[in-house]
Amino acid sequence: MILQTRGIGKSFGSVVALRDVSMGVAAGEVTCVLGDNGAGKSTLIKILSGVHAHDAGAYLVDGAEVRFSSPREALDRGVATVYQDLAMIPLMSVWRNFFLGSEPRRRLAFDVARARRVAREELRAMGIDIRDVDQPVGTLSGGERQSVAIARAVYFGARVLILDEPTSALGVKQAGVVLRYIARARDRGLGVVLITHNPHHAYPLGDRFLLLNRGTSLGEYGKSDITKEELTGLMAGGAELDELSHELRRP
Amino acid sequence: MTAAADERVVRPGLARRLLVRPELGAVVGLVAVFAFFGAQSPVFRSPDGVANWLDPAATLGIMAVAVALLMIGGEFDLSAGVLTGTSGLVVVTLSTRYGFDVWAAMAAGLVVALAVGFANGIVVTRTRLPSFVVTLGTFLMLQGINLGATKAITGTVQVGGLRRAPGYEQASAVLAGTVEIGGTSFRVAILWWVLVTAAATWVLMRTRAGNWIFAVGGDERAARAMGVPAARVKIALFMTTAAAAWLVGTTLALRYTSVQANVGIGQEFIYIVAAVIGGCLLTGGYGSAIGASVGAVIFGMADKGIVFLGWDADWFKFFLGAMLLLATLANRLVRRYAEEVRR
C-alpha cells in the first residue's frame, strides 16, 4: 500500500464529518470511493490531499504515519489531487497551463521550447490526442481538460492520484475517454483514488471499493467480494430505493 | 506538432490561429489608418512626417505597453496619467527649488512613482476592491496634490526653469534629445519606446513572470492553486506602470523644461484604449505588448494626420471613441473563440 488510512476521522466543531474509515491504495491499483452527497467523500479526499488534518485514526504513506498541514506537503510525498475545476486557465495554451507555477527555466528565461516539447511528449505518453499544444485550454473538451490535468499531475511526480468526480460533468463518450486515461495512469504504476457516485464508472476500473454513507464506512470490498449489482444497490441505499419506487408507483 | 502528425490541425488551424493573435486587429487598423492619411497627405508619408507622428506614439506607447501588462494581469490603473505629471513636477521642483542635481531629482521622482505604484498594488491585493475604484481614488488624490503642492510652492500652476539646473544637458540628451537618421531627426524617446516594448514582450512571452501575468489575469484563483504568487505579480505590475509614468513624465519635463500642474489628466483612458486596440481584453488574461505599441502608433498617426489634413483637432476624440468600440467588438470575438467549450 502506498497510501492507507486506519480508522480515520474528522469533525468540524460538533459535526462529525467522517468516522472510523479504513481504506488503502496500492501502486498500479484503483480504489474507488463511492457515496451519495454528504457521505463524507470530500472530507476524506481533503484529508488525503492535505487540505484538512485528520483528528482521529492514522494516515500512512509508504507505511509511515503522516500528518499533512498543506496540499504542498502531500504533493512532495507524491500524493496529487486533481479537483473538478482543474485549476486551468482557459485563455492560456495547453503547454503554458501544463507548466503553470513550475515553469522550466533556462538562465533567466522560461524554457518555452522545452515546455512545448515536454507537454506534447507527456500527453502523447498518456495516449492523449491533443491536436495542438498551442491551442487555448478553453477550446478543449471537458474530457480533454481532465486528461491534461491528469497528465500534468503524473509528470510532476505523482505516485498517487486522487481524482475528485472526474466524470461527473461529462457526457457518456467523454467520460469513457477520461476513464481510459485513468486506466493508463494505473498501468504506469500509479495508485489511483477515484471519487465518484457512479458505480457504472467505478466497477470496471476499480480493484477495491470503499462505500461511504453519512460519514461512516459501509465497508471496503475487493472486486471479487462484490458484484456490480450489489455495489449499485449499496450505493443507492438498497432499502431506500425500494421504498422510493413504492412511493412513486401509480396509485 | 507538425501538420503531418495530425490532419485536423491543417483545416481550421491557420486562419483561426491568425485570428487568435491579439495584435491582428491593431495591425489591420494600422494599415488602414496609414493608407487613409498617407493617400491624402504627402507630408504624412515623408520621413519628416513619420518622425513627427512617431513622437506622440513613443510617449503614449511606453505607457500603453505598461498598462497592457497590467491589464493582462487583470487590473486597471486610472492614476497612470496623473502620475506622469506628479513625476515631472517632482523632478522640476526638486532641481529648480531645492538645489537637486537633475539626475538626483530624477532618482527621487522614480522613488515617488514606485511608492505610488506599490501603494496601488498593496491596496488592491489586500482589500480585493476593484482596481478601477482604488486607482480612481489615487487619481483624484494625485490630481489634488499636483495642483495644491505646486500652488503652495510656486504661487502659480506650473514649475519651470529646468534648463538652468545642474545636469540638465546630459539628462536631456538621454531622454529628450534627437537622433539624426538619413537627414531626418527622430526623438530619442522613440528608441526608449522600442526598448520598453521589446523588454515587455520578452517578459510576457519568454519568462515565468510572463506566464504568471497571463495566469493571474485569466483566473486568479486557479493561478493561486498552482502556486503562482498572485499578489506579488500584481504589485509588481502596478509598480511597472508607475515606473513607465515616471519615464514618460520625466521625458516630457526635460523636453519642455517646465511642467503644468494639470498635465496627464485624461491620458489614462488613452493608454487603456491603445492597449485595448492592441488586443487586451478588459477582463484580463489576454493581450500583447506589441499590440499596445501598434495601438499607440495608430493614435500618433491620427493625432498628427488630422492636423496634416487641416482638420479641426477635435475630430481626434471622435476617432478615439470609434476605434475603442471597434476594437472591443473584435476582441470579444477572439475571447468567444478561445473560451468556447466543446463537450
Interface residues (C-beta under 8 A of the other chain):
Chain A: R72 D85 L86 A87 M88 I89 P90 L91 M92 R96 F99 L100 G101 S102 E103 R105 L108 A109 F110 V112 R120 D129 R131 D132 V133 D134 P136 G138 T139 L140 S141 G142 G143 L170 G171 Q174
Chain B: M1 D6 R8 V9 G13 R17 V20 W202 M205 R206 T207 R208 G210 N211 F214 A215 G218 D219 A222 A223 A225 M226 G227 V228 G285 Y286 R335 Y337 A338 E339 E340 V341 R342 R343
